[in-house]
Amino acid sequence: MKSALVTGTVTGIGKALCEELGKQGCNLTLIDIDGAALLEQRTALQAAHGIDVLVCAADVCSNSAVERAVREHVARFGGLDVAVLNAGVGERGDYLDPAIATEALEKTLDVDLRAVVSGARLLAQLMVQRGNGGRIITLASAAGIFPMTAGPYYAAAKAGVVHFVRSLAPRLAPHGVQLAAVCPQYVDTPLVQKMLQHQPEVAKAMMGPLFGQPLLQPSQVVAVIQQQLAAPLPQRGRRVPFREAYAGAGCVALLLQNGTVVDPFAANPAHGALQQTGARVVTSNSRTSSSSSSSSSSSSSSSSKQQPVSALAAASAASMARFSSRKAMQGFAAQPLPKAYSKLQVVRLSVKFAEAVQRVTVPMPLPAQLPAGTVLVRRLFVGINASDVNYTSGRYHGSAAAAKAALPYDAGFESVGIVVAAAPDAAAGLPVGSAAATMESGFSDYALLQAP
Ligand SMILES: NC(=O)c1ccc[n+]([C@@H]2O[C@H](COP(=O)([O-])OP(=O)(O)OC[C@H]3O[C@@H](n4cnc5c(N)ncnc54)[C@H](O)[C@@H]3O)[C@@H](O)[C@H]2O)c1
């Protein structure tokens, strides 16, 4: 990485990130509202790392100022491949306090949401237009995933960023542009320190069960940002399949209080919990971040004492893993197929279900010989309702004569199951392991169905 643009750089996570990028010889454009601190930061970064640093003293809410900084960055460094939208502010007061003007509270929405969405738009347009791909990393928050009752403006803004990223990332991916959100729990930065020092009661309400637990270090957040920056760029020209895009998997990294990194929207829960306690953060492919190793020994010893936090994190990860049951479904799909299966057939017309139906056993279709366009579904749940007795009595066939002529016919309607085999031309749309809801012949162990 030759150059990067970072917002909110003079303290906290942004400052730690710029140090790390500077160490790697990356030239930087820094945008921060604190102009004096920005000039000092430039001098320090240039002296420590010999890099070229542009500064822009501006409020990120000013679209024109951000646009100017982007233009200057491109002119100076010959392009813009990486941007980290990190600037942020906390909740500006109590939501229900009548003494606080709504406009004051709305600053949180402006900085934490509007500036991110509009800033990313500018960057995305530039990257798509230039056609070389690129990376836009946003700093959202765990408050964008879990509720934060004492910070509703902040939570709304950060949830907005998370959903924005999940919505836009699949659209940028075919252009080779990565859009991601990093969502830490509580980090030891001025944002949190000020609250702990000056408003401990607010901090208690805000942090809930995490109050009093060790804070994450900025270096741990930087390690997660670095992982995002090291991930392969999306493949240009490859459209993200709807299922993947809908899940939003892979573009949100949640950093829990104990150092665990979780993809809360992972399609496969086995990849969702990238488990590691302590200060070291390890990804699914076991890359270890050295930037955070300095505090690993103290954190790993404290993590064993911090059982409640670990338990909470594990519970959070487990509950998020339930967002997707793909692993369980693949387990079902992997079970060997029997030679035959059972189904209920209507053999005589009657409103008395037990009199109308009979269980029959039929041969299992061979997976290798499925007719074109079909999938074999193993049923796990079926629906039973009033329609079934209407069906067994022949009322859905137009006339009793038509119903009699159709005997025997398969009983049942709705079901939910798993695709266990697919004809080659149906496998791309409904691969083995997919969940399938069906609307016909529900009372059978298996069903051969036309793929949509
Ligand atoms: N600290 C945490 O616990 C925590 C947790 C989750 C997410 N985050 C997010 O991480 C990001 C960085 O937070 P931090 O903890 O390092 O905070 P911080 O207060 O230490 O740093 C924020 C930086 O943004 C700058 N900034 C603030 N408003 C700005 C504006 N309008 N225009 C330009 N610059 C502005 C500040 O001057 C500062 O340099 C924020 O988006 C924050 O919401 C923080």
The ligand as a Gaussian input file, in Angstrom:
#p B3LYP/6-31G(d) Opt

LIG

0 1
 N      -13.496000       4.084000      21.537000
 C      -14.406000       3.158000      21.401000
 O      -14.764000       2.474000      22.346000
 C      -15.026000       2.900000      20.068000
 C      -15.787000       1.732000      19.921000
 C      -16.387000       1.490000      18.705000
 C      -16.222000       2.355000      17.673000
 N      -15.484000       3.474000      17.823000
 C      -15.394000       4.375000      16.667000
 O      -14.047000       4.489000      16.273000
 C      -13.811000       5.754000      15.698000
 C      -12.621000       6.430000      16.383000
 O      -12.981000       6.594000      17.749000
 P      -11.939000       6.846000      18.900000
 O      -12.376000       6.049000      20.035000
 O      -10.541000       6.720000      18.398000
 O      -12.305000       8.350000      19.229000
 P      -11.414000       9.627000      19.526000
 O      -12.330000      10.639000      20.129000
 O      -10.179000       9.267000      20.260000
 O      -10.982000      10.073000      18.068000
 C      -11.870000      10.631000      17.175000
 C      -11.083000      11.470000      16.185000
 O      -12.002000      12.016000      15.257000
 C      -11.816000      13.427000      15.180000
 N      -13.089000      14.031000      14.848000
 C      -14.191000      14.080000      15.622000
 N      -15.184000      14.723000      14.979000
 C      -14.699000      15.087000      13.785000
 C      -15.248000      15.778000      12.674000
 N      -16.493000      16.231000      12.689000
 N      -14.473000      15.968000      11.597000
 C      -13.185000      15.528000      11.584000
 N      -12.618000      14.869000      12.600000
 C      -13.363000      14.645000      13.686000
 C      -11.310000      13.826000      16.536000
 O      -10.616000      15.065000      16.520000
 C      -10.401000      12.657000      16.853000
 O       -9.122000      12.819000      16.285000
 C      -15.120000       6.542000      15.849000
 O      -15.857000       6.459000      14.660000
 C      -15.817000       5.787000      16.968000
 O      -17.220000       5.953000      16.932000
 C      -14.886000       3.773000      19.001000

